[in-house]
Amino acid sequence: MSALQPEDAKLVTLARSARGRTGAPEGAAVRDTDGRTYLAATVSLPSLQLSALQAAVAAAVASGVQGLEAAAVVSAADTVEQAGLAAVHDLAPSAPVHLAAPDGALRTTV
């Protein structure tokens, strides 16, 4: 698998930091069309369940973002969960979503 471009590698680093800081199962980061980044971890409350990718997209949208360039998820899972992927593609149908292992190694790009 090819190496990530520097800006996408930064997304993986930010997603790892969100995951590590909270101890959550997943961390995610998204980059908007202006180059700003938004990161989040899995939200698991009795009244609210969001994947890290859904939460990162929600943070971006709450800040007024109109589009995304790319996203990254750090997880032990083998695939990007569909609801988060759909949220990214609501804003940017062709945006790449990189899935990395907890150690930051790229697994796949969707």
N, CA, C and O atoms as a Tinker XYZ file with bonds, in Angstrom:
   440  protein
     1  N      0.847000   -1.179000    0.000000    73     2
     2  CA     0.000000    0.000000    0.000000    64     1     3
     3  C      0.890000    1.238000    0.000000    63     2     4     5
     4  O      1.911000    1.282000    0.686000    81     3
     5  N      0.495000    2.227000   -0.766000    73     3     6
     6  CA     1.330000    3.418000   -0.881000    64     5     7
     7  C      1.242000    4.282000    0.372000    63     6     8     9
     8  O      0.291000    4.209000    1.151000    81     7
     9  N      2.265000    5.095000    0.526000    73     7    10
    10  CA     2.314000    6.002000    1.682000    64     9    11
    11  C      1.314000    7.140000    1.480000    63    10    12    13
    12  O      0.956000    7.484000    0.354000    81    11
    13  N      0.882000    7.703000    2.581000    73    11    14
    14  CA    -0.048000    8.827000    2.531000    64    13    15
    15  C      0.688000   10.115000    2.186000    63    14    16    17
    16  O      1.876000   10.265000    2.471000    81    15
    17  N     -0.032000   11.032000    1.574000    73    15    18
    18  CA     0.484000   12.380000    1.378000    64    17    19
    19  C      0.621000   13.022000    2.758000    63    18    20    21
    20  O     -0.092000   12.631000    3.683000    81    19
    21  N      1.523000   14.002000    2.921000    73    19    22
    22  CA     1.751000   14.594000    4.249000    64    21    23
    23  C      0.488000   15.105000    4.943000    63    22    24    25
    24  O      0.332000   14.909000    6.148000    81    23
    25  N     -0.408000   15.751000    4.214000    73    23    26
    26  CA    -1.621000   16.284000    4.849000    64    25    27
    27  C     -2.546000   15.165000    5.327000    63    26    28    29
    28  O     -3.230000   15.315000    6.339000    81    27
    29  N     -2.569000   14.045000    4.603000    73    27    30
    30  CA    -3.392000   12.913000    5.033000    64    29    31
    31  C     -2.726000   12.172000    6.190000    63    30    32    33
    32  O     -3.411000   11.660000    7.076000    81    31
    33  N     -1.409000   12.113000    6.185000    73    31    34
    34  CA    -0.692000   11.515000    7.323000    64    33    35
    35  C     -0.959000   12.314000    8.597000    63    34    36    37
    36  O     -1.044000   11.747000    9.686000    81    35
    37  N     -1.089000   13.630000    8.454000    73    35    38
    38  CA    -1.417000   14.485000    9.607000    64    37    39
    39  C     -2.795000   14.110000   10.165000    63    38    40    41
    40  O     -2.994000   14.106000   11.380000    81    39
    41  N     -3.740000   13.796000    9.279000    73    39    42
    42  CA    -5.063000   13.378000    9.741000    64    41    43
    43  C     -4.972000   12.111000   10.582000    63    42    44    45
    44  O     -5.636000   11.997000   11.612000    81    43
    45  N     -4.150000   11.158000   10.144000    73    43    46
    46  CA    -3.974000    9.921000   10.912000    64    45    47
    47  C     -3.379000   10.238000   12.281000    63    46    48    49
    48  O     -3.818000    9.691000   13.293000    81    47
    49  N     -2.384000   11.120000   12.316000    73    47    50
    50  CA    -1.770000   11.507000   13.592000    64    49    51
    51  C     -2.791000   12.143000   14.521000    63    50    52    53
    52  O     -2.823000   11.833000   15.711000    81    51
    53  N     -3.624000   13.029000   13.990000    73    51    54
    54  CA    -4.654000   13.667000   14.806000    64    53    55
    55  C     -5.692000   12.659000   15.294000    63    54    56    57
    56  O     -6.134000   12.730000   16.441000    81    55
    57  N     -6.077000   11.738000   14.445000    73    55    58
    58  CA    -7.038000   10.704000   14.840000    64    57    59
    59  C     -6.457000    9.812000   15.932000    63    58    60    61
    60  O     -7.158000    9.432000   16.870000    81    59
    61  N     -5.180000    9.480000   15.806000    73    59    62
    62  CA    -4.523000    8.687000   16.858000    64    61    63
    63  C     -4.515000    9.442000   18.179000    63    62    64    65
    64  O     -4.725000    8.850000   19.237000    81    63
    65  N     -4.276000   10.746000   18.120000    73    63    66
    66  CA    -4.236000   11.526000   19.358000    64    65    67
    67  C     -5.609000   11.589000   20.019000    63    66    68    69
    68  O     -5.709000   11.503000   21.243000    81    67
    69  N     -6.668000   11.739000   19.221000    73    67    70
    70  CA    -8.024000   11.763000   19.782000    64    69    71
    71  C     -8.352000   10.436000   20.446000    63    70    72    73
    72  O     -8.928000   10.408000   21.534000    81    71
    73  N     -7.992000    9.352000   19.806000    73    71    74
    74  CA    -8.235000    8.014000   20.353000    64    73    75
    75  C     -7.433000    7.807000   21.639000    63    74    76    77
    76  O     -7.964000    7.331000   22.642000    81    75
    77  N     -6.176000    8.163000   21.597000    73    75    78
    78  CA    -5.304000    7.969000   22.753000    64    77    79
    79  C     -5.681000    8.827000   23.944000    63    78    80    81
    80  O     -5.619000    8.379000   25.089000    81    79
    81  N     -6.071000   10.064000   23.671000    73    79    82
    82  CA    -6.413000   10.998000   24.753000    64    81    83
    83  C     -7.638000   10.541000   25.519000    63    82    84    85
    84  O     -7.723000   10.733000   26.732000    81    83
    85  N     -8.587000    9.940000   24.822000    73    83    86
    86  CA    -9.847000    9.561000   25.461000    64    85    87
    87  C     -9.925000    8.090000   25.825000    63    86    88    89
    88  O    -10.782000    7.697000   26.616000    81    87
    89  N     -9.053000    7.274000   25.265000    73    87    90
    90  CA    -9.139000    5.841000   25.482000    64    89    91
    91  C    -10.298000    5.200000   24.743000    63    90    92    93
    92  O    -10.712000    4.088000   25.068000    81    91
    93  N    -10.819000    5.900000   23.752000    73    91    94
    94  CA   -11.963000    5.414000   22.977000    64    93    95
    95  C    -11.535000    4.333000   21.983000    63    94    96    97
    96  O    -10.355000    4.222000   21.650000    81    95
    97  N    -12.489000    3.545000   21.515000    73    95    98
    98  CA   -12.159000    2.516000   20.527000    64    97    99
    99  C    -11.666000    3.082000   19.191000    63    98   100   101
   100  O    -10.884000    2.442000   18.489000    81    99
   101  N    -12.130000    4.284000   18.850000    73    99   102
   102  CA   -11.749000    4.897000   17.576000    64   101   103
   103  C    -11.472000    6.380000   17.751000    63   102   104   105
   104  O    -12.013000    7.036000   18.641000    81   103
   105  N    -10.620000    6.884000   16.883000    73   103   106
   106  CA   -10.399000    8.316000   16.746000    64   105   107
   107  C    -10.535000    8.651000   15.273000    63   106   108   109
   108  O    -10.271000    7.806000   14.418000    81   107
   109  N    -10.942000    9.865000   14.970000    73   107   110
   110  CA   -11.098000   10.270000   13.569000    64   109   111
   111  C    -10.745000   11.735000   13.421000    63   110   112   113
   112  O    -10.816000   12.515000   14.371000    81   111
   113  N    -10.360000   12.090000   12.199000    73   111   114
   114  CA   -10.081000   13.485000   11.860000    64   113   115
   115  C    -10.547000   13.717000   10.425000    63   114   116   117
   116  O    -10.437000   12.837000    9.572000    81   115
   117  N    -11.062000   14.905000   10.181000    73   115   118
   118  CA   -11.464000   15.300000    8.831000    64   117   119
   119  C    -10.821000   16.642000    8.507000    63   118   120   121
   120  O    -10.564000   17.453000    9.396000    81   119
   121  N    -10.565000   16.865000    7.216000    73   119   122
   122  CA   -10.006000   18.141000    6.749000    64   121   123
   123  C    -11.017000   18.772000    5.801000    63   122   124   125
   124  O    -11.496000   18.132000    4.864000    81   123
   125  N    -11.337000   20.051000    6.063000    73   123   126
   126  CA   -12.302000   20.735000    5.206000    64   125   127
   127  C    -11.607000   21.322000    3.979000    63   126   128   129
   128  O    -10.390000   21.217000    3.830000    81   127
   129  N    -12.381000   21.928000    3.125000    73   127   130
   130  CA   -11.848000   22.462000    1.871000    64   129   131
   131  C    -10.981000   23.699000    2.069000    63   130   132   133
   132  O    -10.324000   24.146000    1.128000    81   131
   133  N    -10.969000   24.255000    3.266000    73   131   134
   134  CA   -10.075000   25.375000    3.591000    64   133   135
   135  C     -8.809000   24.906000    4.301000    63   134   136   137
   136  O     -7.958000   25.724000    4.652000    81   135
   137  N     -8.676000   23.582000    4.517000    73   135   138
   138  CA    -7.497000   23.030000    5.169000    64   137   139
   139  C     -7.583000   22.927000    6.680000    63   138   140   141
   140  O     -6.626000   22.501000    7.326000    81   139
   141  N     -8.727000   23.314000    7.257000    73   139   142
   142  CA    -8.892000   23.186000    8.712000    64   141   143
   143  C     -9.232000   21.744000    9.053000    63   142   144   145
   144  O     -9.860000   21.035000    8.268000    81   143
   145  N     -8.803000   21.322000   10.244000    73   143   146
   146  CA    -9.061000   19.948000   10.661000    64   145   147
   147  C     -9.957000   19.913000   11.896000    63   146   148   149
   148  O     -9.959000   20.823000   12.725000    81   147
   149  N    -10.711000   18.829000   11.979000    73   147   150
   150  CA   -11.622000   18.591000   13.097000    64   149   151
   151  C    -11.412000   17.149000   13.516000    63   150   152   153
   152  O    -11.358000   16.254000   12.672000    81   151
   153  N    -11.293000   16.920000   14.816000    73   151   154
   154  CA   -11.073000   15.567000   15.283000    64   153   155
   155  C    -12.036000   15.219000   16.392000    63   154   156   157
   156  O    -12.578000   16.086000   17.078000    81   155
   157  N    -12.235000   13.912000   16.548000    73   155   158
   158  CA   -13.171000   13.423000   17.563000    64   157   159
   159  C    -12.858000   11.973000   17.870000    63   158   160   161
   160  O    -12.127000   11.300000   17.143000    81   159
   161  N    -13.428000   11.516000   18.960000    73   159   162
   162  CA   -13.343000   10.112000   19.367000    64   161   163
   163  C    -14.756000    9.550000   19.434000    63   162   164   165
   164  O    -15.734000   10.294000   19.369000    81   163
   165  N    -14.852000    8.261000   19.561000    73   163   166
   166  CA   -16.139000    7.596000   19.706000    64   165   167
   167  C    -16.910000    8.206000   20.875000    63   166   168   169
   168  O    -16.343000    8.448000   21.941000    81   167
   169  N    -18.204000    8.454000   20.671000    73   167   170
   170  CA   -19.080000    8.957000   21.732000    64   169   171
   171  C    -20.011000    7.811000   22.117000    63   170   172   173
   172  O    -20.748000    7.286000   21.282000    81   171
   173  N    -19.967000    7.436000   23.376000    73   171   174
   174  CA   -20.797000    6.338000   23.843000    64   173   175
   175  C    -21.439000    6.728000   25.178000    63   174   176   177
   176  O    -20.902000    6.479000   26.257000    81   175
   177  N    -22.601000    7.344000   25.053000    73   175   178
   178  CA   -23.389000    7.756000   26.216000    64   177   179
   179  C    -24.710000    6.994000   26.199000    63   178   180   181
   180  O    -25.115000    6.494000   25.150000    81   179
   181  N    -25.378000    6.899000   27.326000    73   179   182
   182  CA   -26.679000    6.214000   27.312000    64   181   183
   183  C    -27.654000    6.819000   26.294000    63   182   184   185
   184  O    -28.454000    6.097000   25.699000    81   183
   185  N    -27.588000    8.122000   26.096000    73   183   186
   186  CA   -28.543000    8.770000   25.201000    64   185   187
   187  C    -27.962000    9.159000   23.843000    63   186   188   189
   188  O    -28.684000    9.710000   23.012000    81   187
   189  N    -26.687000    8.890000   23.595000    73   187   190
   190  CA   -26.067000    9.300000   22.336000    64   189   191
   191  C    -24.932000    8.360000   21.967000    63   190   192   193
   192  O    -24.007000    8.148000   22.751000    81   191
   193  N    -25.010000    7.800000   20.771000    73   191   194
   194  CA   -23.972000    6.918000   20.239000    64   193   195
   195  C    -23.510000    7.476000   18.893000    63   194   196   197
   196  O    -24.304000    7.590000   17.959000    81   195
   197  N    -22.236000    7.821000   18.796000    73   195   198
   198  CA   -21.658000    8.289000   17.533000    64   197   199
   199  C    -20.312000    7.611000   17.328000    63   198   200   201
   200  O    -19.529000    7.455000   18.265000    81   199
   201  N    -20.061000    7.217000   16.105000    73   199   202
   202  CA   -18.722000    6.749000   15.795000    64   201   203
   203  C    -17.796000    7.968000   15.795000    63   202   204   205
   204  O    -18.256000    9.108000   15.719000    81   203
   205  N    -16.515000    7.720000   15.879000    73   203   206
   206  CA   -15.559000    8.832000   15.852000    64   205   207
   207  C    -15.690000    9.625000   14.559000    63   206   208   209
   208  O    -15.614000   10.853000   14.570000    81   207
   209  N    -15.886000    8.926000   13.447000    73   207   210
   210  CA   -16.001000    9.626000   12.163000    64   209   211
   211  C    -17.280000   10.463000   12.109000    63   210   212   213
   212  O    -17.254000   11.590000   11.616000    81   211
   213  N    -18.385000    9.935000   12.604000    73   211   214
   214  CA   -19.618000   10.726000   12.669000    64   213   215
   215  C    -19.411000   11.965000   13.530000    63   214   216   217
   216  O    -19.859000   13.052000   13.166000    81   215
   217  N    -18.740000   11.815000   14.662000    73   215   218
   218  CA   -18.518000   12.940000   15.572000    64   217   219
   219  C    -17.605000   13.990000   14.944000    63   218   220   221
   220  O    -17.828000   15.187000   15.124000    81   219
   221  N    -16.581000   13.557000   14.210000    73   219   222
   222  CA   -15.682000   14.514000   13.547000    64   221   223
   223  C    -16.418000   15.282000   12.459000    63   222   224   225
   224  O    -16.235000   16.491000   12.314000    81   223
   225  N    -17.248000   14.585000   11.697000    73   223   226
   226  CA   -18.044000   15.263000   10.664000    64   225   227
   227  C    -19.027000   16.226000   11.325000    63   226   228   229
   228  O    -19.211000   17.343000   10.842000    81   227
   229  N    -19.655000   15.815000   12.413000    73   227   230
   230  CA   -20.590000   16.699000   13.121000    64   229   231
   231  C    -19.883000   17.956000   13.621000    63   230   232   233
   232  O    -20.440000   19.050000   13.530000    81   231
   233  N    -18.667000   17.816000   14.148000    73   231   234
   234  CA   -17.906000   18.989000   14.612000    64   233   235
   235  C    -17.616000   19.930000   13.454000    63   234   236   237
   236  O    -17.702000   21.149000   13.604000    81   235
   237  N    -17.274000   19.373000   12.302000    73   235   238
   238  CA   -17.002000   20.199000   11.126000    64   237   239
   239  C    -18.264000   20.925000   10.666000    63   238   240   241
   240  O    -18.234000   22.125000   10.397000    81   239
   241  N    -19.353000   20.202000   10.580000    73   239   242
   242  CA   -20.616000   20.804000   10.139000    64   241   243
   243  C    -21.073000   21.876000   11.124000    63   242   244   245
   244  O    -21.575000   22.922000   10.711000    81   243
   245  N    -20.902000   21.625000   12.423000    73   243   246
   246  CA   -21.293000   22.608000   13.433000    64   245   247
   247  C    -20.451000   23.877000   13.331000    63   246   248   249
   248  O    -20.855000   24.927000   13.829000    81   247
   249  N    -19.293000   23.790000   12.695000    73   247   250
   250  CA   -18.436000   24.959000   12.491000    64   249   251
   251  C    -18.705000   25.642000   11.158000    63   250   252   253
   252  O    -18.037000   26.615000   10.811000    81   251
   253  N    -19.677000   25.137000   10.413000    73   251   254
   254  CA   -20.058000   25.783000    9.165000    64   253   255
   255  C    -19.391000   25.247000    7.910000    63   254   256   257
   256  O    -19.474000   25.874000    6.854000    81   255
   257  N    -18.739000   24.113000    8.003000    73   255   258
   258  CA   -18.053000   23.536000    6.847000    64   257   259
   259  C    -19.060000   23.154000    5.769000    63   258   260   261
   260  O    -20.132000   22.621000    6.056000    81   259
   261  N    -18.691000   23.437000    4.530000    73   259   262
   262  CA   -19.539000   23.086000    3.387000    64   261   263
   263  C    -19.032000   21.870000    2.628000    63   262   264   265
   264  O    -19.781000   21.250000    1.873000    81   263
   265  N    -17.750000   21.523000    2.827000    73   263   266
   266  CA   -17.186000   20.384000    2.111000    64   265   267
   267  C    -15.958000   19.844000    2.812000    63   266   268   269
   268  O    -15.337000   20.526000    3.627000    81   267
   269  N    -15.618000   18.614000    2.485000    73   267   270
   270  CA   -14.447000   17.958000    3.057000    64   269   271
   271  C    -13.500000   17.524000    1.949000    63   270   272   273
   272  O    -13.920000   17.212000    0.835000    81   271
   273  N    -12.201000   17.512000    2.282000    73   271   274
   274  CA   -11.199000   17.014000    1.336000    64   273   275
   275  C    -10.841000   15.564000    1.617000    63   274   276   277
   276  O    -10.666000   14.775000    0.688000    81   275
   277  N    -10.729000   15.204000    2.908000    73   275   278
   278  CA   -10.296000   13.854000    3.278000    64   277   279
   279  C    -10.629000   13.591000    4.734000    63   278   280   281
   280  O    -10.935000   14.503000    5.501000    81   279
   281  N    -10.560000   12.312000    5.094000    73   279   282
   282  CA   -10.815000   11.899000    6.477000    64   281   283
   283  C     -9.914000   10.720000    6.805000    63   282   284   285
   284  O     -9.425000   10.021000    5.918000    81   283
   285  N     -9.707000   10.517000    8.098000    73   283   286
   286  CA    -8.945000    9.357000    8.576000    64   285   287
   287  C     -9.593000    8.821000    9.839000    63   286   288   289
   288  O    -10.094000    9.578000   10.671000    81   287
   289  N     -9.574000    7.507000    9.966000    73   287   290
   290  CA   -10.078000    6.821000   11.147000    64   289   291
   291  C     -8.970000    5.914000   11.654000    63   290   292   293
   292  O     -8.323000    5.215000   10.875000    81   291
   293  N     -8.755000    5.928000   12.957000    73   291   294
   294  CA    -7.817000    5.001000   13.582000    64   293   295
   295  C     -8.644000    4.062000   14.438000    63   294   296   297
   296  O     -9.374000    4.487000   15.333000    81   295
   297  N     -8.513000    2.772000   14.143000    73   295   298
   298  CA    -9.368000    1.783000   14.794000    64   297   299
   299  C     -8.730000    0.404000   14.691000    63   298   300   301
   300  O     -7.895000    0.152000   13.823000    81   299
   301  N     -9.136000   -0.475000   15.584000    73   299   302
   302  CA    -8.737000   -1.873000   15.483000    64   301   303
   303  C     -9.631000   -2.625000   14.500000    63   302   304   305
   304  O     -9.336000   -3.766000   14.144000    81   303
   305  N    -10.716000   -1.997000   14.061000    73   303   306
   306  CA   -11.641000   -2.630000   13.116000    64   305   307
   307  C    -10.983000   -2.784000   11.740000    63   306   308   309
   308  O    -10.029000   -2.082000   11.404000    81   307
   309  N    -11.517000   -3.712000   10.967000    73   307   310
   310  CA   -10.974000   -3.978000    9.635000    64   309   311
   311  C    -11.585000   -3.110000    8.546000    63   310   312   313
   312  O    -11.055000   -3.041000    7.437000    81   311
   313  N    -12.698000   -2.446000    8.851000    73   311   314
   314  CA   -13.372000   -1.607000    7.858000    64   313   315
   315  C    -13.859000   -0.323000    8.512000    63   314   316   317
   316  O    -14.022000   -0.248000    9.730000    81   315
   317  N    -14.085000    0.673000    7.688000    73   315   318
   318  CA   -14.690000    1.930000    8.153000    64   317   319
   319  C    -16.181000    1.678000    8.292000    63   318   320   321
   320  O    -16.818000    1.131000    7.392000    81   319
   321  N    -16.731000    2.085000    9.432000    73   319   322
   322  CA   -18.167000    1.852000    9.641000    64   321   323
   323  C    -18.981000    2.701000    8.659000    63   322   324   325
   324  O    -18.613000    3.825000    8.318000    81   323
   325  N    -20.095000    2.122000    8.223000    73   323   326
   326  CA   -20.875000    2.694000    7.126000    64   325   327
   327  C    -21.531000    4.033000    7.443000    63   326   328   329
   328  O    -21.609000    4.889000    6.562000    81   327
   329  N    -22.003000    4.244000    8.664000    73   327   330
   330  CA   -22.669000    5.505000    8.996000    64   329   331
   331  C    -21.685000    6.672000    8.935000    63   330   332   333
   332  O    -22.036000    7.746000    8.445000    81   331
   333  N    -20.477000    6.483000    9.418000    73   331   334
   334  CA   -19.462000    7.530000    9.339000    64   333   335
   335  C    -19.037000    7.795000    7.913000    63   334   336   337
   336  O    -18.867000    8.946000    7.512000    81   335
   337  N    -18.866000    6.736000    7.147000    73   335   338
   338  CA   -18.509000    6.880000    5.732000    64   337   339
   339  C    -19.600000    7.642000    4.987000    63   338   340   341
   340  O    -19.307000    8.501000    4.156000    81   339
   341  N    -20.840000    7.330000    5.284000    73   339   342
   342  CA   -21.965000    8.030000    4.655000    64   341   343
   343  C    -21.962000    9.513000    5.036000    63   342   344   345
   344  O    -22.254000   10.365000    4.197000    81   343
   345  N    -21.635000    9.826000    6.290000    73   343   346
   346  CA   -21.593000   11.233000    6.724000    64   345   347
   347  C    -20.532000   12.004000    5.952000    63   346   348   349
   348  O    -20.777000   13.130000    5.520000    81   347
   349  N    -19.356000   11.411000    5.773000    73   347   350
   350  CA   -18.310000   12.062000    4.975000    64   349   351
   351  C    -18.814000   12.290000    3.563000    63   350   352   353
   352  O    -18.670000   13.384000    3.016000    81   351
   353  N    -19.407000   11.256000    2.969000    73   351   354
   354  CA   -19.839000   11.347000    1.580000    64   353   355
   355  C    -21.064000   12.235000    1.386000    63   354   356   357
   356  O    -21.357000   12.637000    0.260000    81   355
   357  N    -21.779000   12.547000    2.457000    73   355   358
   358  CA   -22.841000   13.554000    2.353000    64   357   359
   359  C    -22.255000   14.909000    1.967000    63   358   360   361
   360  O    -22.875000   15.677000    1.231000    81   359
   361  N    -21.063000   15.192000    2.467000    73   359   362
   362  CA   -20.405000   16.468000    2.177000    64   361   363
   363  C    -19.470000   16.407000    0.978000    63   362   364   365
   364  O    -19.263000   17.407000    0.290000    81   363
   365  N    -18.910000   15.239000    0.733000    73   363   366
   366  CA   -17.911000   15.102000   -0.332000    64   365   367
   367  C    -17.919000   13.664000   -0.847000    63   366   368   369
   368  O    -17.192000   12.817000   -0.326000    81   367
   369  N    -18.728000   13.384000   -1.856000    73   367   370
   370  CA   -18.875000   12.012000   -2.343000    64   369   371
   371  C    -17.571000   11.320000   -2.753000    63   370   372   373
   372  O    -17.480000   10.094000   -2.695000    81   371
   373  N    -16.579000   12.083000   -3.160000    73   371   374
   374  CA   -15.338000   11.457000   -3.617000    64   373   375
   375  C    -14.172000   11.611000   -2.629000    63   374   376   377
   376  O    -13.041000   11.256000   -2.960000    81   375
   377  N    -14.426000   12.125000   -1.443000    73   375   378
   378  CA   -13.345000   12.317000   -0.460000    64   377   379
   379  C    -12.801000   10.968000   -0.006000    63   378   380   381
   380  O    -13.573000   10.069000    0.328000    81   379
   381  N    -11.480000   10.821000    0.011000    73   379   382
   382  CA   -10.915000    9.578000    0.515000    64   381   383
   383  C    -11.041000    9.486000    2.033000    63   382   384   385
   384  O    -10.899000   10.483000    2.742000    81   383
   385  N    -11.307000    8.292000    2.513000    73   383   386
   386  CA   -11.347000    8.018000    3.948000    64   385   387
   387  C    -10.294000    6.945000    4.207000    63   386   388   389
   388  O    -10.419000    5.812000    3.742000    81   387
   389  N     -9.264000    7.312000    4.948000    73   387   390
   390  CA    -8.161000    6.415000    5.251000    64   389   391
   391  C     -8.436000    5.694000    6.566000    63   390   392   393
   392  O     -8.820000    6.322000    7.553000    81   391
   393  N     -8.242000    4.390000    6.579000    73   391   394
   394  CA    -8.371000    3.596000    7.792000    64   393   395
   395  C     -6.977000    3.163000    8.215000    63   394   396   397
   396  O     -6.251000    2.529000    7.450000    81   395
   397  N     -6.614000    3.511000    9.443000    73   395   398
   398  CA    -5.308000    3.145000    9.982000    64   397   399
   399  C     -5.478000    2.299000   11.236000    63   398   400   401
   400  O     -6.465000    2.415000   11.964000    81   399
   401  N     -4.500000    1.459000   11.460000    73   399   402
   402  CA    -4.449000    0.643000   12.675000    64   401   403
   403  C     -4.087000    1.535000   13.862000    63   402   404   405
   404  O     -3.642000    2.666000   13.664000    81   403
   405  N     -4.269000    1.054000   15.078000    73   403   406
   406  CA    -3.915000    1.854000   16.253000    64   405   407
   407  C     -2.468000    2.355000   16.271000    63   406   408   409
   408  O     -2.178000    3.386000   16.878000    81   407
   409  N     -1.571000    1.638000   15.613000    73   407   410
   410  CA    -0.177000    2.103000   15.551000    64   409   411
   411  C      0.054000    3.132000   14.448000    63   410   412   413
   412  O      1.175000    3.608000   14.268000    81   411
   413  N     -1.001000    3.478000   13.709000    73   411   414
   414  CA    -0.902000    4.477000   12.655000    64   413   415
   415  C     -0.625000    3.920000   11.275000    63   414   416   417
   416  O     -0.597000    4.679000   10.306000    81   415
   417  N     -0.419000    2.609000   11.154000    73   415   418
   418  CA    -0.150000    1.996000    9.859000    64   417   419
   419  C     -1.420000    2.011000    9.000000    63   418   420   421
   420  O     -2.488000    1.589000    9.443000    81   419
   421  N     -1.286000    2.496000    7.790000    73   419   422
   422  CA    -2.426000    2.567000    6.879000    64   421   423
   423  C     -2.886000    1.154000    6.507000    63   422   424   425
   424  O     -2.087000    0.312000    6.098000    81   423
   425  N     -4.190000    0.919000    6.660000    73   423   426
   426  CA    -4.770000   -0.375000    6.268000    64   425   427
   427  C     -5.388000   -0.292000    4.902000    63   426   428   429
   428  O     -5.137000   -1.142000    4.047000    81   427
   429  N     -6.207000    0.738000    4.683000    73   427   430
   430  CA    -6.917000    0.862000    3.418000    64   429   431
   431  C     -7.398000    2.296000    3.248000    63   430   432   433
   432  O     -7.440000    3.074000    4.201000    81   431
   433  N     -7.754000    2.623000    2.029000    73   431   434
   434  CA    -8.406000    3.895000    1.719000    64   433   435
   435  C     -9.677000    3.589000    0.965000    63   434   436   437
   436  O     -9.672000    2.853000   -0.021000    81   435
   437  N    -10.772000    4.166000    1.443000    73   435   438
   438  CA   -12.088000    3.945000    0.820000    64   437   439
   439  C    -12.411000    5.160000   -0.021000    63   438   440
   440  O    -13.469000    5.213000   -0.648000    81   439
